[in-house]
Amino acid sequence: MANDVRDALGNAREIEITVTGRTSGRESSRPVWFVQDDDRLYLVPVTGSDSDWFKNVRKTPTIRIAANGAAVRASAIPITDAARVEGIVGRFRDKYGADQVQAHYTKRDVAVEVPLR
C-alpha cells in the first residue's frame, strides 16, 4: 500500500491527511502541502505548533495519508529542532515558491516526518 501512495505522490501538489482529535477522538481530514524524500514525507502545519492537527499528532501519532486515490496509515514524527524545520521549510519554498510559503505559513517552528514503509 505504501508503494501505491509513493506512486500517487509523483505529480501531487497536496495530499489529504487524517488525524485523530486529541479531545474528541474523532478523525478529521484536511488538505496539506508536502515535500517528499524517497520513502519519507515532510509536512509543515500552516500555524506551526499552534495548529490543531499538529497538536493532535503529538497525542495520537497515527496519521492517514491519501493522494490520487491511494492511502496509507503511518506514524507521524513531530520535528521541533529549529535547524531541521528550517531545512524542510526551505524545501517547501523550492517546491511551492517562497512567496507562497511566506503568505500561507504564518508560524514555522515545527514540522512532521511521515515514513512511508
C-alpha positions as CSV (number, residue, x, y, z in Angstrom):
1,M,0.0,0.0,0.0
2,A,2.8,2.4,0.8
3,N,4.2,1.9,-2.7
4,D,0.8,2.9,-4.2
5,V,0.9,6.1,-2.2
6,R,4.5,6.8,-3.2
7,D,3.5,6.4,-6.9
8,A,0.4,8.6,-6.4
9,L,2.6,11.4,-4.9
10,G,4.6,11.8,-8.1
11,N,2.6,14.7,-9.5
12,A,0.5,15.7,-6.5
13,R,0.8,19.2,-5.1
14,E,-1.2,18.4,-2.0
15,I,-2.3,15.4,0.0
16,E,-5.1,14.7,2.4
17,I,-4.2,13.9,5.9
18,T,-6.5,12.4,8.5
19,V,-5.7,12.7,12.2
20,T,-7.5,11.7,15.4
21,G,-8.7,14.6,17.6
22,R,-6.9,14.9,20.9
23,T,-10.1,15.5,22.9
24,S,-12.9,14.3,20.6
25,G,-11.2,11.1,19.5
26,R,-12.9,11.7,16.1
27,E,-11.0,11.6,12.8
28,S,-10.7,14.8,10.8
29,S,-9.2,15.4,7.4
30,R,-7.6,18.3,5.6
31,P,-5.5,19.0,2.5
32,V,-1.9,19.9,3.2
33,W,1.2,20.6,1.2
34,F,4.2,18.3,1.4
35,V,7.7,17.5,0.3
36,Q,8.9,14.0,-0.4
37,D,12.3,12.5,0.2
38,D,12.3,8.9,-1.1
39,D,10.2,7.0,1.5
40,R,9.5,10.0,3.8
41,L,7.1,12.8,3.6
42,Y,7.5,16.1,5.4
43,L,4.6,18.3,6.4
44,V,4.6,21.8,7.8
45,P,1.5,23.0,9.7
46,V,0.4,26.4,8.5
47,T,0.2,27.8,12.0
48,G,3.1,25.8,13.3
49,S,2.9,24.4,16.8
50,D,-0.4,26.2,17.2
51,S,-2.0,24.1,14.6
52,D,-4.7,21.7,15.8
53,W,-3.7,18.9,13.6
54,F,-0.1,19.2,14.9
55,K,-1.4,19.0,18.5
56,N,-3.5,16.0,17.5
57,V,-0.5,14.2,16.0
58,R,1.5,14.8,19.2
59,K,-1.1,13.0,21.2
60,T,-2.0,10.3,18.6
61,P,0.8,9.9,16.0
62,T,-1.1,7.6,13.7
63,I,-1.9,9.6,10.5
64,R,-3.6,8.6,7.3
65,I,-2.1,10.0,4.0
66,A,-4.2,10.0,0.9
67,A,-3.2,11.1,-2.7
68,N,-4.8,10.4,-6.0
69,G,-6.9,7.5,-4.8
70,A,-4.2,5.8,-2.8
71,A,-4.0,5.8,1.0
72,V,-1.8,4.5,3.8
73,R,-1.6,4.8,7.6
74,A,1.7,5.6,9.1
75,S,3.2,7.0,12.3
76,A,3.9,10.8,12.2
77,I,7.1,12.0,14.0
78,P,6.9,15.7,15.2
79,I,10.1,17.7,14.5
80,T,10.9,20.6,16.7
81,D,14.6,21.0,16.1
82,A,14.9,24.5,14.5
83,A,17.6,23.6,12.0
84,R,15.7,20.6,10.7
85,V,12.5,22.6,10.5
86,E,14.2,25.4,8.6
87,G,15.6,22.8,6.1
88,I,12.2,21.4,5.5
89,V,10.7,24.9,5.1
90,G,13.4,25.6,2.6
91,R,12.3,22.6,0.6
92,F,8.7,23.9,0.7
93,R,10.0,27.2,-0.7
94,D,11.7,25.4,-3.5
95,K,8.6,23.4,-4.4
96,Y,5.8,25.9,-3.8
97,G,7.6,29.3,-4.1
98,A,9.0,31.5,-1.3
99,D,6.1,34.0,-1.7
100,Q,3.5,31.2,-1.2
101,V,5.2,29.8,1.8
102,Q,5.6,33.3,3.3
103,A,1.9,34.1,2.7
104,H,0.4,30.8,3.9
105,Y,2.8,29.6,6.7
106,T,2.4,32.1,9.5
107,K,4.5,30.2,12.1
108,R,7.3,27.9,11.0
109,D,8.5,26.4,14.3
110,V,7.7,22.7,13.7
111,A,7.4,20.1,11.0
112,V,6.2,16.4,10.8
113,E,8.0,13.5,9.2
114,V,5.9,10.6,7.9
115,P,7.9,7.4,7.0
116,L,6.1,5.5,4.2
117,R,7.3,2.0,4.8
